[in-house]
Amino acid sequence: MVVLYHPCLKRHRIWGELRRVEGENRWIFFDDLESSATYAEPVEYCPACGEPLERRKLRMIGPVEESR
């Protein structure tokens, strides 16, 4: 698991983990901002700006344990 942020102006915190889904490795993203309405829920769009989440566009902060 890693903590990421979306590069929009609000830099919303997301955590992601790589999971095996239907024989493929896929990134699953979760809202990591405690004050957000979707906190800890799986998300496909940035909760701040609504843009679709793509791993290549997200920036890594670090492992979940080190970023808290």
CNS distance restraints for C-alpha pairs under 8 A (distance, minus, plus):
assign (resid   1 and name CA) (resid  15 and name CA) 6.81 0.50 0.50
assign (resid   1 and name CA) (resid  16 and name CA) 5.62 0.50 0.50
assign (resid   1 and name CA) (resid  17 and name CA) 4.55 0.50 0.50
assign (resid   1 and name CA) (resid  18 and name CA) 7.33 0.50 0.50
assign (resid   1 and name CA) (resid  63 and name CA) 6.07 0.50 0.50
assign (resid   1 and name CA) (resid  64 and name CA) 6.05 0.50 0.50
assign (resid   2 and name CA) (resid  15 and name CA) 5.56 0.50 0.50
assign (resid   2 and name CA) (resid  16 and name CA) 5.51 0.50 0.50
assign (resid   2 and name CA) (resid  17 and name CA) 6.58 0.50 0.50
assign (resid   2 and name CA) (resid  60 and name CA) 6.99 0.50 0.50
assign (resid   2 and name CA) (resid  61 and name CA) 7.38 0.50 0.50
assign (resid   2 and name CA) (resid  62 and name CA) 5.57 0.50 0.50
assign (resid   2 and name CA) (resid  63 and name CA) 4.33 0.50 0.50
assign (resid   2 and name CA) (resid  64 and name CA) 5.19 0.50 0.50
assign (resid   3 and name CA) (resid  13 and name CA) 7.02 0.50 0.50
assign (resid   3 and name CA) (resid  14 and name CA) 5.90 0.50 0.50
assign (resid   3 and name CA) (resid  15 and name CA) 4.29 0.50 0.50
assign (resid   3 and name CA) (resid  16 and name CA) 6.46 0.50 0.50
assign (resid   3 and name CA) (resid  60 and name CA) 6.03 0.50 0.50
assign (resid   3 and name CA) (resid  61 and name CA) 5.38 0.50 0.50
assign (resid   3 and name CA) (resid  62 and name CA) 5.45 0.50 0.50
assign (resid   3 and name CA) (resid  63 and name CA) 5.86 0.50 0.50
assign (resid   3 and name CA) (resid  64 and name CA) 5.40 0.50 0.50
assign (resid   3 and name CA) (resid  67 and name CA) 7.12 0.50 0.50
assign (resid   4 and name CA) (resid  13 and name CA) 5.91 0.50 0.50
assign (resid   4 and name CA) (resid  14 and name CA) 5.04 0.50 0.50
assign (resid   4 and name CA) (resid  15 and name CA) 5.57 0.50 0.50
assign (resid   4 and name CA) (resid  16 and name CA) 7.14 0.50 0.50
assign (resid   4 and name CA) (resid  58 and name CA) 6.07 0.50 0.50
assign (resid   4 and name CA) (resid  59 and name CA) 5.30 0.50 0.50
assign (resid   4 and name CA) (resid  60 and name CA) 4.32 0.50 0.50
assign (resid   4 and name CA) (resid  61 and name CA) 5.30 0.50 0.50
assign (resid   4 and name CA) (resid  62 and name CA) 7.27 0.50 0.50
assign (resid   5 and name CA) (resid  11 and name CA) 5.41 0.50 0.50
assign (resid   5 and name CA) (resid  12 and name CA) 5.35 0.50 0.50
assign (resid   5 and name CA) (resid  13 and name CA) 4.54 0.50 0.50
assign (resid   5 and name CA) (resid  14 and name CA) 5.50 0.50 0.50
assign (resid   5 and name CA) (resid  58 and name CA) 5.70 0.50 0.50
assign (resid   5 and name CA) (resid  59 and name CA) 5.38 0.50 0.50
assign (resid   5 and name CA) (resid  60 and name CA) 6.56 0.50 0.50
assign (resid   5 and name CA) (resid  61 and name CA) 7.14 0.50 0.50
assign (resid   6 and name CA) (resid  10 and name CA) 7.91 0.50 0.50
assign (resid   6 and name CA) (resid  11 and name CA) 5.00 0.50 0.50
assign (resid   6 and name CA) (resid  12 and name CA) 5.43 0.50 0.50
assign (resid   6 and name CA) (resid  13 and name CA) 6.79 0.50 0.50
assign (resid   6 and name CA) (resid  14 and name CA) 7.28 0.50 0.50
assign (resid   6 and name CA) (resid  46 and name CA) 6.91 0.50 0.50
assign (resid   6 and name CA) (resid  53 and name CA) 7.74 0.50 0.50
assign (resid   6 and name CA) (resid  57 and name CA) 7.26 0.50 0.50
assign (resid   6 and name CA) (resid  58 and name CA) 5.06 0.50 0.50
assign (resid   6 and name CA) (resid  59 and name CA) 6.59 0.50 0.50
assign (resid   7 and name CA) (resid  11 and name CA) 5.32 0.50 0.50
assign (resid   7 and name CA) (resid  12 and name CA) 7.82 0.50 0.50
assign (resid   7 and name CA) (resid  57 and name CA) 7.28 0.50 0.50
assign (resid   7 and name CA) (resid  58 and name CA) 6.44 0.50 0.50
assign (resid   7 and name CA) (resid  59 and name CA) 7.05 0.50 0.50
assign (resid   8 and name CA) (resid  12 and name CA) 7.58 0.50 0.50
assign (resid   8 and name CA) (resid  49 and name CA) 7.01 0.50 0.50
assign (resid  10 and name CA) (resid  48 and name CA) 6.59 0.50 0.50
assign (resid  10 and name CA) (resid  49 and name CA) 7.98 0.50 0.50
assign (resid  12 and name CA) (resid  33 and name CA) 7.11 0.50 0.50
assign (resid  12 and name CA) (resid  46 and name CA) 7.14 0.50 0.50
assign (resid  12 and name CA) (resid  47 and name CA) 7.26 0.50 0.50
assign (resid  12 and name CA) (resid  48 and name CA) 6.30 0.50 0.50
assign (resid  13 and name CA) (resid  31 and name CA) 6.63 0.50 0.50
assign (resid  13 and name CA) (resid  32 and name CA) 5.21 0.50 0.50
assign (resid  13 and name CA) (resid  33 and name CA) 5.71 0.50 0.50
assign (resid  14 and name CA) (resid  29 and name CA) 6.42 0.50 0.50
assign (resid  14 and name CA) (resid  30 and name CA) 5.59 0.50 0.50
assign (resid  14 and name CA) (resid  31 and name CA) 4.88 0.50 0.50
assign (resid  14 and name CA) (resid  32 and name CA) 4.87 0.50 0.50
assign (resid  14 and name CA) (resid  33 and name CA) 7.37 0.50 0.50
assign (resid  15 and name CA) (resid  29 and name CA) 5.70 0.50 0.50
assign (resid  15 and name CA) (resid  30 and name CA) 5.26 0.50 0.50
assign (resid  15 and name CA) (resid  31 and name CA) 6.55 0.50 0.50
assign (resid  15 and name CA) (resid  32 and name CA) 5.93 0.50 0.50
assign (resid  15 and name CA) (resid  64 and name CA) 7.37 0.50 0.50
assign (resid  16 and name CA) (resid  27 and name CA) 6.36 0.50 0.50
assign (resid  16 and name CA) (resid  28 and name CA) 5.51 0.50 0.50
assign (resid  16 and name CA) (resid  29 and name CA) 4.35 0.50 0.50
assign (resid  16 and name CA) (resid  30 and name CA) 6.14 0.50 0.50
assign (resid  17 and name CA) (resid  27 and name CA) 5.65 0.50 0.50
assign (resid  17 and name CA) (resid  28 and name CA) 5.53 0.50 0.50
assign (resid  17 and name CA) (resid  29 and name CA) 6.72 0.50 0.50
assign (resid  18 and name CA) (resid  25 and name CA) 6.25 0.50 0.50
assign (resid  18 and name CA) (resid  26 and name CA) 5.50 0.50 0.50
assign (resid  18 and name CA) (resid  27 and name CA) 4.55 0.50 0.50
assign (resid  18 and name CA) (resid  28 and name CA) 6.30 0.50 0.50
assign (resid  19 and name CA) (resid  25 and name CA) 5.46 0.50 0.50
assign (resid  19 and name CA) (resid  26 and name CA) 5.41 0.50 0.50
assign (resid  19 and name CA) (resid  27 and name CA) 6.28 0.50 0.50
assign (resid  19 and name CA) (resid  28 and name CA) 6.91 0.50 0.50
assign (resid  20 and name CA) (resid  24 and name CA) 5.39 0.50 0.50
assign (resid  20 and name CA) (resid  25 and name CA) 4.48 0.50 0.50
assign (resid  20 and name CA) (resid  26 and name CA) 6.22 0.50 0.50
assign (resid  21 and name CA) (resid  25 and name CA) 6.11 0.50 0.50
assign (resid  21 and name CA) (resid  26 and name CA) 6.40 0.50 0.50
assign (resid  27 and name CA) (resid  55 and name CA) 7.21 0.50 0.50
assign (resid  28 and name CA) (resid  42 and name CA) 6.98 0.50 0.50
assign (resid  28 and name CA) (resid  43 and name CA) 7.88 0.50 0.50
assign (resid  29 and name CA) (resid  42 and name CA) 5.61 0.50 0.50
assign (resid  29 and name CA) (resid  43 and name CA) 5.66 0.50 0.50
assign (resid  29 and name CA) (resid  44 and name CA) 6.81 0.50 0.50
assign (resid  29 and name CA) (resid  53 and name CA) 7.93 0.50 0.50
assign (resid  30 and name CA) (resid  39 and name CA) 7.49 0.50 0.50
assign (resid  30 and name CA) (resid  40 and name CA) 5.54 0.50 0.50
assign (resid  30 and name CA) (resid  41 and name CA) 5.32 0.50 0.50
assign (resid  30 and name CA) (resid  42 and name CA) 4.31 0.50 0.50
assign (resid  30 and name CA) (resid  43 and name CA) 5.38 0.50 0.50
assign (resid  31 and name CA) (resid  36 and name CA) 7.63 0.50 0.50
assign (resid  31 and name CA) (resid  38 and name CA) 6.12 0.50 0.50
assign (resid  31 and name CA) (resid  39 and name CA) 4.89 0.50 0.50
assign (resid  31 and name CA) (resid  40 and name CA) 5.10 0.50 0.50
assign (resid  31 and name CA) (resid  41 and name CA) 5.83 0.50 0.50
assign (resid  31 and name CA) (resid  42 and name CA) 6.62 0.50 0.50
assign (resid  31 and name CA) (resid  43 and name CA) 6.40 0.50 0.50
assign (resid  31 and name CA) (resid  47 and name CA) 7.44 0.50 0.50
assign (resid  32 and name CA) (resid  39 and name CA) 5.75 0.50 0.50
assign (resid  32 and name CA) (resid  40 and name CA) 5.88 0.50 0.50
assign (resid  33 and name CA) (resid  39 and name CA) 5.80 0.50 0.50
assign (resid  33 and name CA) (resid  40 and name CA) 7.97 0.50 0.50
assign (resid  34 and name CA) (resid  39 and name CA) 5.45 0.50 0.50
assign (resid  34 and name CA) (resid  40 and name CA) 7.88 0.50 0.50
assign (resid  35 and name CA) (resid  39 and name CA) 7.06 0.50 0.50
assign (resid  36 and name CA) (resid  47 and name CA) 7.80 0.50 0.50
assign (resid  38 and name CA) (resid  42 and name CA) 8.00 0.50 0.50
assign (resid  38 and name CA) (resid  43 and name CA) 7.84 0.50 0.50
assign (resid  38 and name CA) (resid  47 and name CA) 7.53 0.50 0.50
assign (resid  43 and name CA) (resid  47 and name CA) 7.72 0.50 0.50
assign (resid  44 and name CA) (resid  52 and name CA) 5.96 0.50 0.50
assign (resid  44 and name CA) (resid  53 and name CA) 5.58 0.50 0.50
assign (resid  45 and name CA) (resid  50 and name CA) 5.21 0.50 0.50
assign (resid  45 and name CA) (resid  51 and name CA) 5.30 0.50 0.50
assign (resid  45 and name CA) (resid  52 and name CA) 4.23 0.50 0.50
assign (resid  45 and name CA) (resid  53 and name CA) 5.12 0.50 0.50
assign (resid  46 and name CA) (resid  50 and name CA) 4.80 0.50 0.50
assign (resid  46 and name CA) (resid  51 and name CA) 5.37 0.50 0.50
assign (resid  46 and name CA) (resid  52 and name CA) 6.30 0.50 0.50
assign (resid  46 and name CA) (resid  53 and name CA) 6.13 0.50 0.50
assign (resid  53 and name CA) (resid  57 and name CA) 7.45 0.50 0.50
assign (resid  53 and name CA) (resid  58 and name CA) 7.46 0.50 0.50
assign (resid  54 and name CA) (resid  58 and name CA) 6.60 0.50 0.50
assign (resid  61 and name CA) (resid  67 and name CA) 7.08 0.50 0.50
assign (resid  62 and name CA) (resid  66 and name CA) 6.61 0.50 0.50
assign (resid  62 and name CA) (resid  67 and name CA) 6.25 0.50 0.50
assign (resid  63 and name CA) (resid  67 and name CA) 6.51 0.50 0.50
assign (resid  64 and name CA) (resid  68 and name CA) 6.86 0.50 0.50
